[in-house]
């Protein structure tokens, strides 16, 4: 079901994940939430998206953080 709410297209937002059918990036939604906005405030900022889509942005981020990451020293 997540694929019905979030999409990645190379020609939209430079390939960043967006709310499906919009150019609103998952990152933009997460930045508002991280800044202290609640879901209702995010919905007010982006009236074209739904509560379900906002929560899908959080779920995408949580799933991405479940991947393995390694810290590499910079040259």
C-alpha positions in Angstrom: 0.0 0.0 0.0 2.9 2.3 0.6 3.6 2.4 -3.1 0.1 3.9 -3.6 1.0 6.9 -1.5 4.7 7.5 -2.1 6.6 7.4 -5.5 10.0 7.9 -6.9 10.4 9.1 -10.4 13.7 10.3 -11.9 12.0 13.3 -13.6 10.2 14.5 -10.4 12.1 16.3 -7.6 15.4 14.9 -8.9 14.3 11.4 -8.0 13.6 12.0 -4.4 10.6 10.2 -2.9 7.5 12.4 -3.1 3.8 12.1 -2.1 2.3 10.4 -5.1 0.8 12.7 -7.7 2.6 15.8 -6.2 6.0 17.4 -6.1 5.9 17.4 -2.3 9.0 15.5 -1.1 9.0 13.1 1.8 11.9 15.2 3.1 9.8 18.4 3.2 7.1 16.7 5.2 9.7 15.2 7.6 11.4 18.5 8.1 8.2 20.1 9.2 7.5 17.3 11.6 11.1 17.5 12.9 10.7 21.2 13.4 7.9 20.5 15.8 4.8 20.8 13.5 2.1 18.3 14.2 0.3 16.4 11.4 -2.5 19.0 11.3 0.0 21.8 10.8 1.6 19.8 8.0 -1.8 19.4 6.4 -2.4 23.1 6.7 0.9 23.8 4.9 0.2 21.2 2.2 -3.6 21.1 1.8 -3.4 18.9 -1.2 -2.2 15.9 0.8 -3.9 13.7 3.3 -3.2 12.5 6.9 -2.5 9.0 5.5 0.1 10.4 3.1 1.8 12.3 5.9 2.0 9.1 7.9 3.3 7.3 4.8 6.2 9.8 4.7 7.1 8.8 8.3 6.8 5.1 7.4 9.1 5.5 4.4 11.7 7.2 6.6 11.5 4.5 9.2 11.9 1.7 6.6 14.9 3.5 5.0 16.6 3.7 8.4 16.2 0.0 8.7 18.8 -0.4 5.9 22.4 -1.1 6.7 24.7 1.9 6.7 28.4 2.3 7.1 30.4 5.4 8.0 33.3 6.0 5.7 36.0 8.5 6.4 36.3 11.4 4.0 39.5 12.0 2.2 
